[in-house]
Amino acid sequence: MTRQRRVILETLRSMPTHPSAEEVYEVVRRELPRISLGTVYRNLETLSELGKIQKLELGGTLKRFDWNTCKHYHIRCINCDRVDDAPVNVMADVEISLDDTTGYRITGHRLEFLGLCPDCLEKAIGRRTLSSHHVAEPPDSAERPDDAPVSKASNF
């Protein structure tokens, strides 16, 4: 493991977010001022290929990176592209079920949750608009009809 690769990996592990290569580069440059963005990209790709990190290719515009290599799901903000871990159990049985019923050899699956992060939601509520996404605030229980379904997070 080269010094550059070690610093990049340590930087990624110290970040509480799922950063883009550019975000990793900005932090790594403080310790390695002569490193290039291309070097950071190449090392992140190599670390991903070696199984040391995960490359997240979600629906957003940027590739993001995650030091946690265990299978888990993510939540992406549709406004700012922030990505966080989704606290739900991985649905391992779905791959076996599809493998058995479709004729495909299932090698994995991705599940991405979409929504507004707490910061964007707070800003949107403050403006009383939610841009073009038209996401309504959940009604108070007094405003919800008795037969309306109540949405609750569940673990699979």
Backbone as ProteinMPNN parsed JSONL, in Angstrom:
{"seq_chain_A": "MTRQRRVILETLRSMPTHPSAEEVYEVVRRELPRISLGTVYRNLETLSELGKIQKLELGGTLKRFDWNTCKHYHIRCINCDRVDDAPVNVMADVEISLDDTTGYRITGHRLEFLGLCPDCLEKAIGRRTLSSHHVAEPPDSAERPDDAPVSKASNF", "coords_chain_A": {"N_chain_A": [[0.859, -1.178, 0.0], [0.724, 2.056, -1.001], [1.93, 5.269, 0.199], [0.271, 7.394, -0.553], [-2.121, 6.026, -1.178], [-2.698, 4.93, 1.328], [-3.136, 7.269, 2.855], [-5.369, 8.294, 1.518], [-7.245, 6.24, 2.012], [-7.347, 6.326, 4.84], [-8.33, 8.914, 5.13], [-10.859, 8.692, 3.919], [-12.044, 6.875, 5.695], [-12.216, 8.492, 7.923], [-14.14, 10.323, 7.356], [-17.469, 11.325, 7.914], [-19.383, 11.088, 5.995], [-20.494, 9.986, 2.713], [-18.355, 10.513, 0.585], [-17.606, 12.246, -2.537], [-15.062, 11.797, -5.085], [-13.848, 14.252, -5.452], [-14.382, 15.534, -3.025], [-12.918, 13.922, -1.263], [-10.388, 14.42, -2.279], [-10.057, 17.176, -1.651], [-9.707, 17.055, 1.123], [-7.524, 15.278, 1.416], [-5.512, 16.701, 0.18], [-4.639, 18.485, 2.107], [-2.851, 17.055, 3.639], [-1.223, 15.929, 1.719], [-0.075, 17.996, -0.295], [0.777, 18.061, -2.971], [-0.578, 16.171, -4.392], [-2.608, 14.976, -7.078], [-5.927, 15.425, -8.467], [-6.548, 13.414, -10.268], [-4.886, 11.336, -9.375], [-6.075, 10.769, -6.935], [-8.607, 9.872, -7.823], [-7.788, 7.533, -9.301], [-6.636, 5.993, -7.238], [-8.825, 5.632, -5.52], [-10.449, 4.087, -7.182], [-8.79, 1.824, -7.427], [-8.663, 0.988, -4.726], [-11.325, 0.295, -4.422], [-11.542, -1.839, -6.276], [-9.861, -3.619, -4.993], [-11.405, -4.314, -2.873], [-11.336, -2.862, -0.538], [-12.824, -0.606, -0.107], [-16.135, 0.654, -0.921], [-17.477, 1.496, -4.062], [-19.942, 3.693, -4.789], [-22.447, 3.729, -7.019], [-24.88, 5.411, -7.438], [-28.154, 6.817, -8.09], [-27.616, 9.522, -8.269], [-25.656, 12.352, -9.438], [-22.958, 12.083, -8.982], [-20.23, 9.78, -8.462], [-19.826, 8.098, -5.465], [-18.058, 7.252, -2.443], [-17.522, 4.682, -0.038], [-16.338, 3.618, 3.023], [-17.232, 1.435, 4.378], [-17.485, -1.851, 3.758], [-19.328, -3.835, 4.085], [-22.431, -5.37, 3.091], [-24.981, -3.093, 2.596], [-27.684, -0.691, 2.605], [-28.523, 2.513, 1.1], [-29.513, 5.972, 1.561], [-30.457, 8.644, -0.457], [-30.359, 12.117, -0.859], [-32.638, 13.927, -2.741], [-32.317, 16.517, -3.34], [-29.768, 17.708, -2.594], [-27.969, 15.668, -3.057], [-26.729, 14.343, -0.964], [-25.601, 11.426, 0.742], [-26.473, 8.825, 2.877], [-26.174, 6.05, 5.196], [-28.731, 3.598, 5.141], [-30.749, 2.546, 7.704], [-31.681, -0.295, 7.615], [-32.222, -3.813, 7.413], [-30.383, -5.956, 5.199], [-31.843, -7.48, 2.375], [-31.347, -10.488, 1.914], [-32.558, -12.841, 1.039], [-33.966, -12.184, -1.248], [-32.336, -12.316, -3.503], [-31.8, -15.062, -3.752], [-34.38, -16.01, -4.158], [-35.065, -14.779, -6.627], [-33.077, -15.883, -8.231], [-33.829, -18.551, -8.237], [-36.338, -18.445, -9.513], [-36.222, -17.075, -11.968], [-34.312, -17.917, -13.783], [-32.079, -16.456, -14.153], [-28.677, -15.899, -13.101], [-28.207, -14.553, -10.227], [-26.163, -11.994, -9.092], [-26.037, -10.014, -7.267], [-27.601, -7.123, -5.715], [-28.976, -3.784, -5.777], [-30.288, -1.288, -3.73], [-31.766, 1.732, -3.374], [-32.789, 4.334, -1.384], [-34.796, 7.237, -1.651], [-35.152, 10.688, -0.853], [-35.617, 13.675, 1.108], [-32.934, 15.097, 2.771], [-32.345, 15.789, 6.291], [-31.363, 18.476, 6.529], [-32.038, 19.728, 4.037], [-34.794, 19.348, 4.09], [-35.523, 20.884, 6.308], [-34.795, 23.439, 5.393], [-36.534, 23.638, 3.199], [-39.054, 23.508, 4.398], [-38.874, 25.816, 5.851], [-38.967, 27.685, 3.788], [-41.401, 27.11, 2.866], [-41.783, 25.788, 0.534], [-41.07, 23.043, -1.562], [-39.26, 22.893, -3.702], [-39.279, 21.636, -7.031], [-40.083, 19.116, -6.436], [-42.365, 18.569, -5.041], [-43.051, 17.408, -2.493], [-45.069, 16.507, 0.047], [-45.671, 17.531, 3.415], [-46.026, 15.217, 6.103], [-49.336, 14.523, 7.199], [-50.866, 15.687, 10.26], [-51.909, 13.44, 12.852], [-54.54, 13.96, 13.474], [-55.553, 15.038, 11.159], [-55.515, 12.989, 9.346], [-57.43, 10.639, 7.615], [-59.327, 7.97, 9.144], [-59.064, 5.559, 7.769], [-56.739, 5.833, 6.336], [-53.523, 4.722, 5.338], [-50.799, 4.23, 7.568], [-47.526, 5.159, 7.395], [-44.64, 3.5, 8.255], [-41.227, 2.99, 9.112], [-39.646, -0.066, 8.372], [-37.878, -3.028, 9.174], [-36.443, -5.472, 7.069]], "CA_chain_A": [[0.0, 0.0, 0.0], [1.524, 3.277, -1.11], [1.599, 6.309, 1.171], [-0.899, 8.113, -1.069], [-3.297, 5.161, -1.026], [-2.973, 4.83, 2.763], [-3.716, 8.546, 3.281], [-6.711, 8.364, 0.93], [-8.086, 5.303, 2.756], [-7.544, 6.88, 6.188], [-9.194, 10.083, 4.986], [-12.214, 8.207, 3.673], [-12.548, 6.287, 6.944], [-12.447, 9.542, 8.925], [-15.234, 11.198, 6.924], [-18.761, 10.757, 8.33], [-20.278, 11.08, 4.847], [-20.112, 9.143, 1.587], [-17.872, 11.611, -0.256], [-17.175, 12.095, -3.93], [-13.6, 11.843, -5.218], [-13.441, 15.65, -5.265], [-14.412, 15.82, -1.589], [-11.762, 13.225, -0.68], [-9.226, 15.168, -2.758], [-9.921, 18.424, -0.883], [-9.186, 16.733, 2.459], [-6.205, 14.648, 1.264], [-4.554, 17.764, -0.202], [-4.086, 19.127, 3.317], [-1.699, 16.254, 4.069], [-0.38, 15.702, 0.545], [-0.42, 19.143, -1.137], [1.157, 17.904, -4.383], [-1.362, 15.102, -5.012], [-3.551, 15.463, -8.097], [-7.263, 14.845, -8.431], [-6.464, 12.16, -11.021], [-4.287, 10.321, -8.503], [-7.106, 10.388, -5.958], [-9.557, 9.034, -8.571], [-7.194, 6.225, -9.599], [-6.463, 5.234, -5.997], [-10.152, 5.224, -5.049], [-10.851, 2.968, -8.045], [-7.972, 0.671, -7.043], [-9.132, 0.538, -3.405], [-12.612, -0.357, -4.666], [-11.261, -3.118, -6.931], [-9.234, -4.486, -3.988], [-12.396, -4.627, -1.849], [-11.062, -2.099, 0.684], [-13.897, 0.375, -0.003], [-17.2, 0.474, -1.911], [-17.793, 2.595, -4.97], [-21.4, 3.777, -4.872], [-22.939, 4.303, -8.263], [-26.291, 5.605, -7.171], [-28.851, 7.601, -9.085], [-27.17, 10.909, -8.297], [-24.746, 12.727, -10.511], [-21.571, 11.795, -8.622], [-19.847, 8.531, -7.807], [-19.47, 8.325, -4.075], [-17.251, 6.171, -1.908], [-17.913, 4.27, 1.308], [-15.321, 2.755, 3.621], [-17.896, 0.251, 4.91], [-17.622, -2.805, 2.66], [-20.43, -4.765, 4.349], [-23.63, -5.069, 2.306], [-25.973, -2.246, 3.251], [-28.41, 0.191, 1.698], [-28.261, 3.945, 1.256], [-30.554, 6.977, 1.339], [-29.874, 9.786, -1.172], [-31.183, 13.318, -0.895], [-32.948, 14.307, -4.117], [-32.022, 17.931, -3.521], [-28.334, 18.035, -2.509], [-27.212, 14.444, -3.369], [-26.117, 13.743, 0.232], [-25.858, 9.993, 0.856], [-26.301, 8.268, 4.218], [-26.548, 4.649, 5.328], [-30.129, 3.346, 5.492], [-30.727, 1.586, 8.821], [-32.56, -1.448, 7.417], [-31.486, -5.05, 7.144], [-30.236, -6.345, 3.799], [-32.769, -8.541, 1.975], [-30.525, -11.521, 1.273], [-33.405, -13.865, 0.428], [-34.502, -11.754, -2.541], [-31.439, -12.807, -4.55], [-32.023, -16.51, -3.89], [-35.713, -16.165, -4.734], [-34.994, -14.431, -8.049], [-32.205, -16.864, -8.88], [-34.609, -19.782, -8.395], [-37.559, -18.305, -10.313], [-36.069, -16.343, -13.23], [-33.314, -18.484, -14.671], [-30.881, -15.619, -14.068], [-27.736, -16.13, -12.009], [-28.185, -13.257, -9.549], [-24.849, -11.737, -8.487], [-26.168, -8.964, -6.259], [-28.662, -6.159, -5.975], [-28.82, -2.45, -5.202], [-31.526, -0.66, -3.326], [-31.475, 3.105, -2.987], [-33.941, 5.09, -0.919], [-34.732, 8.637, -2.047], [-35.925, 11.596, -0.009], [-34.94, 14.927, 1.443], [-32.143, 14.977, 3.995], [-32.854, 16.7, 7.318], [-31.013, 19.876, 6.245], [-32.847, 20.222, 2.915], [-36.187, 19.376, 4.527], [-35.669, 22.052, 7.182], [-34.77, 24.637, 4.526], [-37.744, 23.653, 2.38], [-40.176, 23.852, 5.267], [-38.692, 27.24, 6.154], [-39.397, 28.456, 2.613], [-42.76, 26.646, 2.579], [-41.833, 25.138, -0.772], [-40.137, 21.924, -1.677], [-38.806, 23.002, -5.094], [-40.163, 20.995, -8.004], [-40.309, 17.726, -6.052], [-43.728, 18.507, -4.521], [-43.162, 16.44, -1.421], [-45.922, 17.089, 1.079], [-45.374, 17.17, 4.792], [-47.001, 14.235, 6.554], [-50.409, 15.168, 7.951], [-51.011, 15.357, 11.674], [-52.813, 12.305, 12.986], [-55.914, 14.459, 13.515], [-55.965, 15.356, 9.793], [-55.485, 11.787, 8.524], [-58.647, 9.836, 7.754], [-59.115, 6.739, 9.91], [-58.697, 4.439, 6.919], [-55.498, 6.116, 5.615], [-52.396, 3.916, 5.843], [-49.749, 4.913, 8.316], [-46.241, 4.679, 6.915], [-43.607, 3.341, 9.285], [-40.03, 2.293, 8.63], [-39.611, -1.438, 8.838], [-36.707, -3.826, 8.818], [-36.837, -6.63, 6.279]], "C_chain_A": [[0.901, 1.234, 0.0], [1.079, 4.287, -0.057], [0.348, 7.059, 0.729], [-2.171, 7.299, -0.851], [-3.695, 5.042, 0.438], [-3.646, 6.101, 3.271], [-5.139, 8.688, 2.748], [-7.669, 7.464, 1.702], [-8.372, 5.833, 4.16], [-8.48, 8.089, 6.157], [-10.64, 9.652, 4.799], [-12.815, 7.631, 4.952], [-12.868, 7.345, 8.002], [-13.63, 10.438, 8.574], [-16.571, 10.562, 7.287], [-19.755, 10.625, 7.179], [-19.826, 10.038, 3.842], [-19.625, 10.113, 0.509], [-17.62, 11.229, -1.705], [-15.651, 12.121, -3.947], [-13.091, 13.264, -4.983], [-13.407, 16.026, -3.782], [-13.246, 15.141, -0.867], [-10.493, 13.996, -1.033], [-8.991, 16.432, -1.93], [-9.335, 18.169, 0.503], [-7.769, 16.168, 2.366], [-5.137, 15.693, 0.947], [-3.948, 18.477, 0.993], [-2.854, 18.387, 3.813], [-0.703, 16.03, 2.935], [-0.652, 16.807, -0.482], [-0.109, 18.969, -2.621], [0.36, 16.816, -5.1], [-2.35, 15.701, -6.017], [-4.904, 14.792, -7.915], [-7.282, 13.506, -9.17], [-5.889, 11.028, -10.184], [-5.293, 9.844, -7.465], [-8.131, 9.487, -6.631], [-9.007, 7.633, -8.783], [-7.057, 5.373, -8.344], [-7.802, 4.806, -5.405], [-10.659, 4.044, -5.873], [-10.089, 1.699, -7.657], [-8.422, 0.113, -5.701], [-10.471, -0.183, -3.526], [-12.404, -1.741, -5.282], [-10.643, -4.117, -5.953], [-10.202, -4.881, -2.873], [-12.179, -3.894, -0.539], [-12.137, -1.051, 0.956], [-14.979, -0.006, -1.015], [-17.301, 1.712, -2.777], [-19.308, 2.579, -5.116], [-21.784, 4.463, -6.167], [-24.447, 4.383, -8.147], [-26.902, 6.48, -8.251], [-28.433, 9.054, -9.174], [-26.16, 11.149, -9.399], [-23.298, 12.333, -10.232], [-21.394, 10.361, -8.146], [-19.448, 8.913, -6.392], [-18.752, 7.085, -3.557], [-17.588, 5.945, -0.442], [-16.845, 3.335, 1.845], [-15.925, 1.455, 4.131], [-18.182, -0.72, 3.77], [-18.697, -3.862, 2.911], [-21.625, -4.373, 3.491], [-24.579, -4.224, 3.145], [-26.573, -1.295, 2.229], [-28.138, 1.651, 2.038], [-29.508, 4.779, 0.996], [-29.864, 8.152, 0.662], [-30.865, 10.932, -1.191], [-31.385, 13.737, -2.351], [-32.66, 15.772, -4.388], [-30.516, 18.204, -3.585], [-27.421, 16.851, -2.825], [-26.462, 13.858, -2.174], [-26.52, 12.269, 0.288], [-25.542, 9.55, 2.277], [-26.636, 6.782, 4.178], [-28.02, 4.563, 5.702], [-30.147, 2.267, 6.572], [-31.786, 0.488, 8.68], [-31.701, -2.66, 7.094], [-31.463, -5.35, 5.65], [-31.172, -7.523, 3.518], [-31.998, -9.616, 1.209], [-31.377, -12.544, 0.534], [-33.913, -13.476, -0.954], [-33.626, -12.263, -3.689], [-31.657, -14.298, -4.807], [-33.361, -16.763, -4.569], [-35.707, -15.864, -6.232], [-34.157, -15.423, -8.826], [-33.002, -18.133, -9.191], [-35.763, -19.646, -9.386], [-37.364, -17.683, -11.691], [-35.134, -17.003, -14.231], [-32.035, -17.654, -14.72], [-29.969, -16.153, -12.974], [-27.562, -14.763, -11.355], [-26.845, -13.1, -8.835], [-24.898, -10.645, -7.431], [-27.357, -8.081, -6.58], [-28.326, -4.844, -5.291], [-30.2, -1.934, -4.848], [-31.166, 0.718, -2.795], [-32.785, 3.76, -2.568], [-33.733, 6.552, -1.287], [-35.574, 9.472, -1.096], [-35.186, 12.901, 0.154], [-34.203, 14.725, 2.751], [-32.682, 15.963, 5.027], [-32.55, 18.174, 7.043], [-31.881, 20.457, 5.14], [-34.321, 20.305, 3.295], [-36.447, 20.596, 5.401], [-35.693, 23.343, 6.365], [-36.062, 24.755, 3.725], [-38.963, 24.042, 3.214], [-40.1, 25.325, 5.634], [-39.146, 28.13, 5.017], [-40.842, 28.159, 2.266], [-42.922, 26.108, 1.172], [-40.829, 24.017, -0.76], [-39.696, 21.795, -3.123], [-39.777, 22.291, -6.021], [-40.507, 19.564, -7.627], [-41.686, 17.509, -5.445], [-43.903, 17.411, -3.488], [-43.956, 17.09, -0.313], [-45.456, 16.656, 2.451], [-46.403, 16.148, 5.236], [-48.082, 14.93, 7.368], [-50.34, 14.8, 9.415], [-52.002, 14.22, 11.78], [-54.267, 12.753, 13.008], [-56.437, 14.739, 12.108], [-56.063, 14.119, 8.916], [-56.791, 11.025, 8.707], [-58.319, 8.525, 8.463], [-58.651, 5.581, 9.045], [-57.419, 4.675, 6.124], [-54.369, 5.288, 6.193], [-51.381, 4.786, 6.552], [-48.437, 4.319, 7.878], [-45.259, 4.633, 8.064], [-42.428, 2.624, 8.666], [-40.064, 0.868, 9.17], [-38.32, -2.094, 8.395], [-37.164, -5.063, 8.097], [-36.273, -7.88, 6.865]], "O_chain_A": [[1.728, 1.419, 0.892], [-0.01, 4.176, 0.506], [-0.535, 7.33, 1.542], [-3.181, 7.831, -0.391], [-4.882, 5.052, 0.764], [-4.613, 6.031, 4.029], [-6.022, 9.158, 3.465], [-8.787, 7.875, 2.015], [-9.514, 5.792, 4.618], [-9.314, 8.265, 7.045], [-11.541, 10.185, 5.446], [-13.982, 7.883, 5.253], [-13.702, 7.113, 8.878], [-14.076, 11.227, 9.406], [-16.791, 9.385, 7.0], [-20.854, 10.104, 7.37], [-18.88, 9.292, 4.095], [-20.389, 10.492, -0.378], [-17.447, 10.059, -2.046], [-15.022, 12.432, -2.936], [-12.031, 13.459, -4.386], [-12.514, 16.747, -3.338], [-12.653, 15.727, 0.039], [-9.626, 14.199, -0.183], [-7.857, 16.726, -1.55], [-8.554, 18.978, 1.004], [-6.904, 16.542, 3.158], [-3.996, 15.579, 1.395], [-2.848, 19.02, 0.894], [-1.925, 18.996, 4.342], [0.505, 15.95, 3.16], [-1.386, 16.579, -1.444], [-0.686, 19.672, -3.451], [0.589, 16.559, -6.282], [-2.86, 16.804, -5.817], [-5.014, 13.735, -7.293], [-7.957, 12.57, -8.742], [-6.351, 9.891, -10.271], [-5.356, 8.655, -7.154], [-8.492, 8.447, -6.081], [-9.682, 6.649, -8.48], [-7.328, 4.173, -8.373], [-7.9, 3.716, -4.842], [-11.234, 3.105, -5.323], [-10.68, 0.622, -7.569], [-8.55, -1.101, -5.547], [-10.723, -1.157, -2.816], [-13.029, -2.71, -4.85], [-10.871, -5.321, -6.067], [-9.858, -5.697, -2.018], [-12.773, -4.26, 0.476], [-12.346, -0.651, 2.102], [-14.77, -0.876, -1.86], [-17.219, 2.838, -2.286], [-19.889, 1.571, -5.52], [-21.479, 5.636, -6.378], [-25.184, 3.552, -8.677], [-26.232, 6.84, -9.219], [-28.866, 9.756, -10.087], [-25.853, 10.257, -10.189], [-22.493, 12.258, -11.16], [-22.281, 9.792, -7.51], [-18.805, 9.939, -6.169], [-18.828, 6.011, -4.153], [-17.896, 6.882, 0.295], [-16.487, 2.36, 1.185], [-15.207, 0.47, 4.303], [-19.023, -0.446, 2.913], [-18.954, -4.697, 2.044], [-21.822, -3.195, 3.194], [-24.935, -4.594, 4.264], [-26.042, -1.118, 1.133], [-27.606, 1.98, 3.098], [-30.431, 4.348, 0.305], [-28.821, 8.615, 1.124], [-32.045, 10.755, -1.494], [-30.42, 13.883, -3.101], [-32.747, 16.225, -5.529], [-30.041, 18.853, -4.517], [-26.202, 17.02, -2.858], [-25.637, 12.961, -2.351], [-27.64, 11.908, -0.074], [-24.479, 9.859, 2.813], [-27.294, 6.308, 3.252], [-28.506, 5.368, 6.497], [-29.608, 1.18, 6.364], [-32.675, 0.36, 9.523], [-30.594, -2.537, 6.568], [-32.409, -5.035, 4.929], [-31.279, -8.447, 4.324], [-32.01, -9.632, -0.022], [-30.954, -13.063, -0.499], [-34.257, -14.349, -1.752], [-34.149, -12.606, -4.749], [-31.693, -14.735, -5.957], [-33.47, -17.621, -5.445], [-36.282, -16.617, -7.018], [-34.491, -15.769, -9.96], [-32.867, -18.713, -10.268], [-36.133, -20.624, -10.034], [-38.272, -17.76, -12.519], [-35.169, -16.672, -15.416], [-31.025, -18.097, -15.266], [-30.435, -16.787, -12.028], [-26.844, -13.912, -11.879], [-26.442, -13.97, -8.063], [-23.895, -10.38, -6.768], [-28.034, -8.27, -7.591], [-27.516, -4.786, -4.365], [-31.161, -2.13, -5.592], [-30.358, 0.849, -1.876], [-33.767, 3.74, -3.31], [-32.608, 7.049, -1.238], [-36.596, 9.006, -0.592], [-34.242, 13.192, -0.58], [-34.776, 14.239, 3.726], [-33.409, 16.888, 4.665], [-33.395, 19.032, 7.298], [-32.408, 21.561, 5.284], [-35.022, 21.225, 2.872], [-37.47, 21.265, 5.253], [-36.509, 24.23, 6.615], [-36.616, 25.846, 3.588], [-39.803, 24.823, 2.767], [-41.122, 26.006, 5.721], [-39.66, 29.222, 5.256], [-41.449, 28.869, 1.465], [-44.037, 25.98, 0.667], [-39.846, 24.054, -0.02], [-39.753, 20.71, -3.701], [-40.987, 22.346, -5.803], [-41.153, 18.861, -8.405], [-42.135, 16.367, -5.342], [-44.805, 16.581, -3.6], [-43.55, 18.126, 0.214], [-44.918, 15.563, 2.63], [-47.549, 16.201, 4.79], [-47.781, 15.835, 8.147], [-49.825, 13.742, 9.779], [-52.846, 14.046, 10.901], [-55.146, 11.995, 12.599], [-57.646, 14.683, 11.883], [-56.644, 14.19, 7.833], [-57.216, 10.791, 9.839], [-57.193, 8.032, 8.397], [-57.925, 4.708, 9.521], [-57.034, 3.826, 5.32], [-54.261, 5.16, 7.412], [-51.144, 5.934, 6.174], [-48.24, 3.108, 7.972], [-45.071, 5.625, 8.768], [-42.595, 1.76, 7.805], [-40.472, 0.64, 10.308], [-37.749, -1.746, 7.361], [-38.177, -5.655, 8.469], [-36.499, -8.968, 6.334]]}, "name": "protein", "num_of_chains": 1, "seq": "MTRQRRVILETLRSMPTHPSAEEVYEVVRRELPRISLGTVYRNLETLSELGKIQKLELGGTLKRFDWNTCKHYHIRCINCDRVDDAPVNVMADVEISLDDTTGYRITGHRLEFLGLCPDCLEKAIGRRTLSSHHVAEPPDSAERPDDAPVSKASNF"}
